Structure formats: C-alpha cells, structure tokens
C-alpha cells in the first residue's frame, strides 16, 4: 500500500465535565472508543480511574479529580482497554488544568478548636485514627449512578477552597461546601453507597461518611442527629441525619465534603454534572 493509501488511525473521542478544569475540581471523563470494548481503565495524575459503560449513549464514564495543590499544566490521561476479541488497546490524551480562584476570609471560633488542651488533643488524636481507618479501606466497586443530588434544599454560605484565618492566626482551607440548613433540617445522601462512619468527632461534630465506590466518599458534618449506622447501605436521597451545629461550627449548617482517592474536591462541581440515569 502506498503512503497515499495509508488508512488513518482510528480516533478516540474524549470529553470531560467541567469544560474548564481547575485545581480542586472533580472531573467526569466521557470516552467513546472507535471500537467495542469490554473493559476500560485509565491513569490520571498517578491515580487509577474506574470506567462504566452507558449502553444507551455508548459512552464510557469515569470519575476523577485534581487536588488543590496540583499546579496548572497539561497532564496525560492514559486510557487502557480490552476489545471484545481480547486485544489490549491504549490511547493517550493531554488534558489541561488551570488555576482556580478561591476567596480568603477571617472567622472566630471557640479557642478549644485552635488551642485544644491536652485532654482535647487526645480526643483529636483518637479521631484521626478513626478517620484513617475509614478512609484507608480497600477500594470498593462503584455503587453510585446517575446525577448527584444536593443533600439539602438551601443556599450556599461558604464555598470550597476558601482560605480561612481562625481567630487571627490559624490558617486552614475550607475543604467542603456549607449550606444554610437550620437545626433539624433533614440531610440526604447525594447518591447510593455504604456508610463507613457514623459517629461524633471533635472537629466534624456528628459525622456521616458514605463510600460510593471507585474511591469516592462524601462527608456530612455538624449534624444534630445521626439517622444511619455504619455498614448500612443507603440509596440516593435517603435521609442520613439532621443538620446542626456540633463540632467546630460557628452556627447551625451542613458541611458537605467530597473526597476522591484521598483528595478533597469541590462538591459544587460534582452536583452540577450531567450523568446518565441508572439502567
């Protein structure tokens, strides 16, 4: 075959939500290979990504994210699949990330949260062990499907990524999304999953953590009451607790956090994703 007759390489179609990726953003990769696959995985920023296939749209969907401390740049999404005939195939796509712009605020909290006494420090250390045990569980299969729902119908009072100065000196980064939920407001699971933690913690107050599979966790903090138990499977929209002001909170509200493979991501972006409904 002459060079003029050489067949063009088959092209993979790769898109993502949100269209502009910034540090701290969750991402949904949408991949349409040029041939049928029975399996698709990927590596992104050294993390492994699970993909699921939507038969109606014939698109593979994979959830990933960019940590807050990831510098702007172009990073390789390395896709690896297996065809129906058992052949291994691969494709790479450079994906650009930009710098997000996050606000800075100052707030006051009780000094026990910025200068804990020895007894309180013991409780904080014990809580760290509890959280590490929950967060370091072996990866589970994907349980979530379809669009993620807001946990409460309320306005947002503080956004993800806010740089906070507590009591004029302690520097922290807000790693979640705050909703103005009055005391006793029902709080709902954003998607299907398994409860891996449901107990009071020093900073988080009454806290529920749901494992949605594929390395994705959601955290619901400062609750006045817990309505689920550890190892309980929950459905999207199921009540998991009531909002409150327990833990390090300046008043009653709900703090929702999203954690993917150990990295905290912007919940507001996750809630905006357009995703196929469960079959």
N, C-alpha and C positions, 0 to 999 in steps of 0.2 A: 504494500500500500504506500503510495507516495505521500510526502508531508502534507500536500493539499487535501488529501483524502483522510487524514487522521481524524478519528472521531473525537469530539470534545469531551473533556472529563465530565462525569456526572456531578451536578451541583447539589449540595445540601442547602436547604433553606433554614436559616437560623434567625429567630427574632427573640425579643425579650420585653418584659414589663419590669419596671417603667422604661420608657424610651430613653430617658437620660438617667444613667446610673451614677449615684454619688456614694461616698463613704458613709456607711451606716444603713445602706438600703438593702432590703430583701429583693430578690430577683426571681422571676419565673422565666426560664428558658423554654422556648417553643421551637421544636426541631421537626422538620419534615425531610427525612432522608429520601434519596432518589430511588430507593428500593425497599421492599418489605423487610422489617427486622422483627426478630423475636425477643431481642434484648437490647437495651441501650443504657449506658452509663457515661459519666463524664468526670473530669477532674477540673476544678476551678479554684485557683489560689490555694493549691495543695489540699483541697477538700474533695471528698468523693460525693457525687450527686446521684441520687436515685431518680429514674425517669419512669413515668407511667404513660400508657398509650390510650388516647381517646379515639375509639373506633369511628365515631360519627364524623369527627373532623380530620381523622387520620394524621394526628399530630402527637408527638411525644412532649410531655410536660415535666420539667424538673425544677425543684425549688432550691435556691442557693442564696448567697448574700455576700456583702462586702463589709468588713469591720470598720469601725470608726477610725482606727489608726492606719488604714490602708492608704498609701499615697496615691494621688491621681496618676493615671497612666493607662497603658493598654496591656491587658492580661489575656493569656491563652485559655480558651475553653477547649479542652481536648476531649472529643467525643469518641467513644468506642462501642461498636455494636456487633451483633451476630445476625446474619441473614437467616432466612427460613431454611436455606440449604446448609447452614452451619459454617459459613465463611465469615471470618473476622474482618471487619471493616473499621476504618478510622477517618476522622475529619477534624480539622482544627479551625477555629475562628477567633480572631483577635477582637476583644471586647473592651471598649474604652470606658474608664471611670473618671469622674470629675470630683472636685472638692465640694462638699456640702457646706451650707452656711447656717450656723446654729447660734441662737441668742445666748446672752450672758445675763444672769440675774443674781440678786442677793436676797437671801431669806434668813429668818431667825427660827431656830428650833430649840427645844429644851437642851440644856447643856449635857444631859446624860447621853445624848446622841453624838456629841462632838468630843466630850471629855468623860467617857464612862469610867466608873470606879472599878476596883479590882473584881468585885462580885459580878458586875455587869460585863466586864471583859471576859469572864469565864463563860457567861451565857452566850456572848458573841462568838467565842471560840467553839463552843458546842454546836451552835447553829451552823457554823461553817462546815463542820464535819457532816452534819445532817444534809446540808445542801450539796456538798461534794458527792455524797453517796447517791443522792438523787440524780444529779447532773452527769455523773460518770457511769450510769447504767449502760450496758451494751446496747448498740444501736438496734432499733426495732423496725419492723416493716411499716410502711406508710399506712396510716389509718385515716388521715384527713382526705376529704374530697369536696369539690365544689367551692364556691365562694366562701370566704371567711366573713363572719358576721360580727358587728360591733357588740361588745359584751353588755353595754347599756345604751339606752337612747338618751344621750345627754351631750352637752357641749364639751369641747376640749379646753382645759385650763392651763396645761403646760405640755409642751411638745418634747419629742425625743431629741437628745443631743444637746439640750440646754446645759451650759456651763454654769454651775451654781457655786456661790460663795456662802457657806453656812456660818452664821454668827461672826462674819467679818474676817474669817481666816481659813476655815476648812474648805478645800476645793474638791468638788465632785462633778460628775457628769450624769445628767438625768438619762437613764437607760430605758425609759418607757414612755407611756402616754397617759396623761392624767385626765380623767373625766369628772365633771362636777356632779357627782352622784350623792344625793343626800343620804343620811343614815337610814339603813334598812332597805335601800334600793336593791331589787333582785339583780344578780350578776350572772351572766350566761356564758357558757363555753363558746368560743369563737368557731370551733369545728370539732369533729369527732376525735376521740383519743382516750388515753388511760391516765387516771390520776396517779401521779407518782409521789406527791407530797401534799398533805393537807393538815397543817398544824400551825400554832403560833410561833413566830420568830421575833427576835429582838427588834431589828430594823424594819422588817416587812410586815409586822403585825400578823394577824391571822392570814395565812397564805395558802393558795392552791396552785399547784403546778401540774399541767397536763402535758403528757407526751403524745404528740400527734404522729410520731413515726418519721423516719428519714432524717433524724437529728433535729426535728423541730419541736420546741417546747413553748408553751405560753404560761405566764405567771400572772396571778390575780392577787393584789396585795391590799393591806389595810382593812380587810373585811371585819365586820362586826360579828358575823356568824359563818361557820362552815356548813355547807349542805351536802358535801360528798365525803367519801372516805378513800384512803389510799388503796390502790389496785382496782378501784371501781372504773368501769368503762362508761364513758359519757358520750352523748350524741350532741351534734351541733345545736346550739340554742338551749341546752339543758341548764337549769339553774345550778350553780356551784356554790353560791354563798350570797350574803347580803353585804352591801357596802358599809364602810365605817371609817374610823379614824385611828385604828390601832397601829402600833409601831411608830416609826419616825414619820409623822404626818402633821402638817400644820392645821389640818381640819379634815372633816369627812370628805372622802373622794375615793375613786377607784384608780389604782395604778395598774395598767396593763403592760406587761413586758413580753417581748418575743426573743427567744434565744435559739439560734441555729448552730449546731455543732460547736457550742461553747462561745459563740459570738452574739452579742445583743444587737438587734436590728430594729428599724423603725416600724412600730406596729401600724402607724397610719398608712404607710405604703402597702403593707400586707392586706389591709382591709379594703383597699381600692382595686386590687387585682381582679380582672375578669377571668374566671376559670370555668371549665366545663362542669356541668352538673353531674352528680353521681349517676352511673348507669342504672 
